[in-house]
Amino acid sequence: MKGSVLPKLPHNTGFSREYGIQRFIGVQDHQACDCISCLFRSLDMQAVISRLKGYDLEQRNLEYVFGKHLLRSQHDNHLYYDLEVLERKFKSLDRCVAEYMLVKVNLKNLTSQIDDSSERGKAVKIRLEAIDLDAVIAYEVDLFAPVELRRYLMQIKDEVLLDRLRYQVKESMTRTKEIMEVNLRGDVIHAADQLETLRYQRWILYAYNHSNFLMIDQLSSVREIHRDIFQAYLYRFLTPGFGQEEFDLQLLTDVVLHIHPRTLSEMLEEVPVLAVSEATRKGILGKASNLLRSHFVTGGFSGLRQEVDMKAQMLDSSSCFYHYEVFSLLFMVIAKMGCCTDDVRGISPDIINFLLADPKYFDQYMKTLSALIEHFGDAFSVSQFLQVLQAIIPKLESHHLKHDRIVKGILKSWRRHFPQEKIKEVKLIHQAVVNHMGGSNPEYLRLGHLWHITAPELQDVIVAELERFLDLDFNAHLFQCLVHEGVLAVDHKDYFSSYVKEQVAHNTPDGFWHSDGKLIRNPSIDNMAILVHRFDVPLYHPALLDIVGLTPYQSWLLNPDGFEYSGFEVLWLKEAFSVYFFKKLKGNVVVKATLEAYLKESFDEQLTKIYFKYLA
């Protein structure tokens, strides 16, 4: 597969100078490859589907089935039936002994993915479970395979190569971590760099998987190898004076295709930015465009519309979930690449067209795209945002959160980047209000975000619906968020009294939740104290005067000036995380003196910062 392998490995010809043979290796310029593997890695899913549709029944081979596997096309056990056709086609053909064995291995690996909810599915699963690969080697492969080929097929069957690679990658990762830890301590270590080893291991994994058309990349053991390879690169990147300078395009493509979103999110927590070259950045953004464009077509009498083949592919639930897992991972990587506004502006038309086409997607996988829209709002325009809202708001339904993250991302981005621009369309605002009726608290909070970008003369329409909802079934968290967002005033109607009553009711006697032997602070009173101090609610408010049953810490948090400091504990300052509360402590001589005495006896970095920022 042209252009699909990263590392440039030496190729031994087996000739020596004594043979009198002149050897010449010509390096070709890069050529685009249209094999299914390369199309898939370009994230042009529509091109993969088109290529698969181009196979006649007689032409279908291992690459065809492998392509369907890459798309995770598992509806009605179609992969099994495709492999079964190839099994019959290759059986007893000496020139196809390798293909036959690979089909058998893929059938065995397919066992856990079979839908056995029907009688037919149960029969398929029983048949796959009964496949004995050792018997296939002994009674079928041995008849036709040369010794070397037999040995290689045995290693595939026993996963010898995969186990060896897993061990080697783990060793490389461990060694890279050791080098990083030594350098972080300020010591000097003279050790072989693991970069070339990792590159070789990546090439071996890719060749083993794709050249053999092995349907193994969804296995947890293979995803673990990809995770460990990337973790090793991160260790090297974080090594002072010895770090990885840049992450290459193929590595990041492997990350997007093979690492679980939650796993990658945890791995990148301590990484502020993934250093990449300009070519790699353009490559990843190009793949994002390919992925987005797979969902829509433009032109013709119908204008913008969903791509028919891709729409049909997304009806397969396995394919759809995997596709949007890749989607989420891709935008997670883009967010970490240090992109500028112009970079995102290059793909903004594709993002908008994707949202306007409104294909089937899952809200939980839109988190990374929503964050990108919110952060890079100036890469878009008000007209683009309004166009998307005009398309989505009429489709909003209560208790149906398909569009939740995207809508919130656009609303927040509009407010942040275009604060002077407001929505003046009466019909759109009324439609938004009507479609939120009967919804949940998160949905009504979305109305709060819409309020900020609504023309002043229409904001009362939103406030009236929020009041109706709170009057019907008051919710303290929603009120609290609306007050912090500036949609409602803290003294709006008599909601604050209801808020205090609900927060106190949610409090626990000792101020903690007990979970699996752990103590987790109950935030009810903490959140109420933040609201009180931020908006200067007088402590003689009737709702606050009626509070009973608070712990000493909670009483101090709510009223630091009126607290009896004989029971004060310095470590409470580490629990009180609000800047609004710390501002209330300014000039409190008792807290200042107590903290000074504590720091003289025992240094604490967090308490020292609090002292110099708020009390000194």
Protein Blocks (a to p, Z undefined) as FASTA:
>chain_A
ZZkafbdcdddehiafklopacddddddddddfbfklmmmnopaklmmmmmmmpcfklpc
fklmmmmmmnopaghhlmmmmmmmmmmmmgopaklmmmmmmmmmmmmmmmmmpcckbmkl
mmmmmmmmmpcfklmmmmmmmmmmcfklmmmmmmmmnommmmmmmmmmmmmmmmmmmmmm
mmmnopacddddfklmmmmmmmmmmmmmmmnopafklpmklmmmmmmmmmmmmmmmmpgh
iacfbdcfklmmmmmmmpcfklmmmmmmmmmbacddfklmmmmmmmmmmmmmmmpceejj
klpaddfklmmmmmpmklmmmmmmmmmmmmmmmmmnopafklmmmmmmmmmmmmmnopad
dfklmmmmmmmmmmmmmlpcfklmmmmmmmmmmmpcghiaklmmmmmmmmmmmmmmmmmb
ccfbfklmmmmmmmmgopafklmmmmmmmmmmgcfklmmmmmmmmmmmmmmmgcfklmmm
mmmnomacfkgcjllmmmmmmmmmmpcfkopaceehiacddfklmmmmmmmmmnopafkb
fklmmpghiafklmmmmmmmlpcfklgcfklmmmmmcfklmmmmgopaklmmmmmmmmmm
occfklmmmmmmmmZZ
